[in-house]
Amino acid sequence: MSEKSKVRTALLKQEQELKFNKISEFNNILRESNIPEKVITVMNRCDISSLEELTSFKKEDVIQFHGIGPNSINLLDKFLKSKNLSFA
């Protein structure tokens, strides 16, 4: 393997680890706020890995995600309000 390939591989691995850590941190925030695992799974599947990303969506859009219903959207709305945040 060339030196260039080794560097590229190392950078890719580092980027993957950072993304994994960001997702893990977001998941822990949701779990600590008693957001159900089903909702956390939906967030992961939709590549939402931060409060900033979640708040970039309109509530009407999030409720369209497969697995998010009225109860889930209400929990997320209350959760965001507890953080002084809201949907877009």
Secondary structure as GFF3:
##gff-version 3
##sequence-region A 1 88
A	DSSP	alpha_helix	3	32	.	.	.	ID=ss1
A	DSSP	alpha_helix	37	45	.	.	.	ID=ss2
A	DSSP	alpha_helix	51	54	.	.	.	ID=ss3
A	DSSP	alpha_helix	59	62	.	.	.	ID=ss4
A	DSSP	alpha_helix	70	82	.	.	.	ID=ss5
###
